[in-house]
Amino acid sequence: MKQANAKQKQWMCDIAEWAQDNLYVLYGDEYNDSHLPIELHHVVGRSAKQNKIAIGHEFILPVPVKLHNVMSNHTDNVTHFKKNFVKRFGTQRGLFADMVAVMRAQGYVVPDIYVLSAIGDTSA
């Protein structure tokens, strides 16, 4: 597995920072709490490629711990119950697109168009 480069590490830090005040954008008002613990979810895995473009270190979502952690038995946990998660919150690529749009509007540097396009082509 290729390690994240400096730009990718910054993207992960930016996502975590953004999620502190904006998690509700993805998951609704129930998750409007800046102290809510999150985990960064690599949607298709760290080493994933789509259309020969590496997307693993960019296709990341901030997810509340109870909806991601392997020790959580929440019925909408994306790790254990992906279909329930998607039914409740929408596709992961849709959530990612929403997050990127808001982050871009707030002045964050987002991945380049080639990476974003490849992510948009996934079935996740």
N, C-alpha and C positions, 0 to 999 in steps of 0.2 A: 504494500500500500504506500503510495506516495504521500509524503508529509505535506501539510498545508504550507504555502509560501507566505511571505509577509502580507501581501495584499489580501489573501484569503483569510488569514488570521485577523486582519483588521475588519473584514466583512463580518466575521463571527462576533467580534467585540461590538461592532455597530449594531448587529441584530440584537444582542443581549441588552445593550443600552436602550435601544428603541423599544424593546418589549417592556421595559420597566413602566413606561407611561402609556403604552399603546396596545397592550395585549388584547384589550376588549375589541379592537378593530377586527381581529381575527375570530375571537371566540365569544363575543357578546358581553353585555354589561355584567354578567356573573363574574367575569374575569377582569374587572376594572379595579385592580388593587396593585399598587406599585411595589408591595412587599410580597406578592405571590411568587413563590419559587418556580423557576422554569428550568427546562433542559433544552439544549439545542439538538434538534432532531435532523439527522442527515437522511433525507427522505428516501433516497435510492442507494445509500451507502457512500462512504468516503471515496471509493475508487471508481464510482460510476462514470460511464461515458454515454452520450447520446449523439447520434450522427457523427461519431468519431471525435466529439468534443468532450473534454473532461468537465463534468458538472458536479461531481460529488462534494467538493468543498464549497460550492456555492449554493446548491439546492438544499437549503437549511431553513427550518422553521423553529421559532421559539414555541415551545409547548409547555403548558403547565405540568408540573411533575406528576400530578395524579392522572394526567392524560397521556403520559409517555413512559414513566419509569416502569421497569420490568417487575418491580415489587408491588405495583399498584394493581388492584383488581377492578378498577372503575370500568363500568360497562362501555364507556366511550374511549378507552385507552387505545391509542393508535398502534401500540406495539402488539397488543393482544386481540383487539377487536377493530381492525381497520375499517371494515364495512360500516360498523356503528359510528365510528369517528367521521367517516365521509358523509354518511347520511345526516348527521347532526350539523357538521361544520362546512361541508363541501369538499371538493377534491383538494388534495395537497398542492397541486400545481396552481389551482385557483386561489388558495390562501396565500401561496407564495407571490403570485402576481399582485394581489391586493396589497400585501406587505411592501413589495418593491415600489408600487405606485405611491404609497404614502411616504415611504422613506425617501424616495426621490423628491417628492414635493417638500419634504422637510429639510432638504439639503444634503442628505447622505449620498455618498458615492456608491453606486450600485454596480453589479457585474456588467460586462460589456454586452452589446446586443447579440453577439453570436452565442454566448452562454445563455442569455435569457431566452433566445429563440429555441435553443436545444432543450432547455428545461420545459418550455411550452409544448414541445413535441413529445414529451413523455406521456405515459398513460397513468402516472401517479396522481 
